Amino acid sequence: MITEKNVLNLMQSLVAIPSPYFEEEEIIAFVDDWFRSNGLNASIHEYHESKVTGFKGKNVLLELIGGSSGPTIHINGHLDTVKLCAGWTEDAYQGRLEGDKMYGLGVLDMKSGVAATMSALNAFSKLHKNFNGRILASFVSVEEGPYGMGTNALIEEGLLEGVDLSITTEPSAGFTDQPFPVVCLGARGGYGLEIDVFGKSSHAAFPKAGKSAALDAAKIICELENVDYISDPHLGTGDACVIGIESDGGACSVPDYAKIRLFWHIVIGEDTTTIQKEIEKAIERAGVQCDWKIRFREAPSEDSKGFQPYKVNEHDPMVGSFLESVSRVCGTEPAKEYFKSIGDFNYLGSRIGAPVVIFGPEGKNFHGQDEYATLSSTVETANVLLDFLEKTLVE
């Protein structure tokens, strides 16, 4: 049984290390050293995204191989966080515990889940020198940044071949705002894209002599409120979110260019073709005068252009066994939900040919001020992982 004492110091140590995406060197070294100090031979995986960002990144991998054949269980988590936002009343790197709540940047998304995974792997390795099958744990970089680069590199280099089930300890309870325990059996997908609007400049005293790209961009944005989304019984509907607008007419001119930046969440049955058609219909409804162009963002590879939506069958034997472990450890049947946003679980659920479940702690304010996760749900997450590994690979 993993106790609060086992998990508390590790959570605080992880929170104390600033690790915004593209700046994960220190936390990667810490995780690697922690495993080695506990007698586990982790390794550093290096990758280079040369096409778009030029970034050279690292992941931490831990492989435990049993003495006889059996399934391969993959546990995935990311070590990076979003950038520190304004408005914090807590020290974002102290990991202060108030009752059951630990505050800190990234503690919910997802250093608590990482601490749970590390604690479970350490306990399993101490308890079971011989077991059936294989455990592969990946602690990756740049999940919060573009393209899910760390996990994408693992997939494209073939390092996740042969996996029978993936578990990602993203904050399923925290993200769905449901009481712990919650298991997510799928997730929406999404694409980043831009709409370029090309107008004609004129003096601001005579706006009708030109074609305002800014005005037409505004009309398009208004019509994006009327998209006809596909509805999925589990994933719901997609969402077209305007995440940026750029246009500038200078001191006194009609702007001849505007750019609308979007992130478009999708469900099963939607893709780049359906997105483009809905934008074209919105532009037609808007009655714009300007020319326009739709551009999906450049990506490192064909498979990393977008995040595909996915669902898993709760009656799959491995998925069912995991749900049983959650019920056994937590003393209650978990809620079965579906993640509304994207993450590395999309890559795992759609690209490696094996189911992926999302299960992690509860808390609030991920990507916001005074983020927190509960210690008790983190400990229970660790014990669920340990129980599942034992029931699947030992008994």
TAQUINOR-V972583 format. One line per field, one symbol per residue. ss: DSSP state (h for helix, s for strand, l for the rest). psi: psi as a letter, one per 20 degrees, with the letter a starting at -180 (. if undefined). burial: b if it has 16 or more other C-alpha atoms within 10 Angstrom, else e. A space follows every 10 residues. Layout:
# TAQUINOR-V972583
ss=???
psi=???
burial=???
This chain:
# TAQUINOR-V972583
ss=lllhhhhhhh hhhhhlllls llllhhhhhh hhhhhhhlll llssssssll lllllsssss sssssllsss ssssssssll slllllllll llllllssll ssslllhhhh hhhhhhhhhh hhhhhhhlll lsssssssss lllllhhhhh hhhhhhllll llllssssll lhhhhhllll lsssssslss ssssssssls llshhhhhhl slhhhhhhhh hhhhhhllll sslllsslss ssssssslll llslllssss ssssssllll lhhhhhhhhh hhhhhhllll ssssssllll lhhhllslls slllllhhhh hhhhhhhhhh llllsssssl lllhhhhhhh hlllsssssl llssllllll lssshhhhhh hhhhhhhhhh hhhll
psi=pprhhhhghg ghgghioplq qiljgghghg gghgghijjp nrqppqroni gghjporqqp ppppprirqa ropppqqqir rrqprrjpiq oijhlppodi ppqqpjhgnl hghghggggg gggghhhnhp rpbqppppor rlghaqjlhg hgggghjjij qjphpqppkq mggghikqpp qpppkrqrar qprqoppobp qrqiimhiia oohgghgggg ghiiikqnqq pphgicrapo poiqppqojb hlqppjqqpp pqpoqrrpiq ahghggghgh hggghhlqhr rrppoqqqrh rgijhropqr qqoiipgggh hghhgggggi jqpqqoappi arahhgggii ijkqqpqppa rrarkqjaql qqqpgghggh gghggggggg hhig.
burial=ebeeebbbeb bbbbbbbbbb bbebbebbee bbbbbeeeeb ebbebebebe eeeeeebbbb bbbbbbeeeb bbbbbbbbbb bbbbeeeeee ebbbbbbeee bbbbbbbbbb bbbbbbbbbb bbbbeeeeee bbbbbbbbbb bbbbbebbbb bbbbbeeeeb eebbbbbbbb bbbbbbeeeb bbbbbbbbbb bbbbbbbbbb bbebeeeeeb bbbbbbbbbb bebbeebebe eeebbbbbbb eeeebebebe eebbbbbbbb bbbbbbbbeb bbeebeebbb bbbeebebbb ebebebeebb eebbbbbbbb bbebeeebbe bbbbbbeebb eebbbebbbb bbbbbbbbbb bbebbbbbbb bbbbbbbbbb bbbbbbbbbb bbbbbbbbbb ebbee
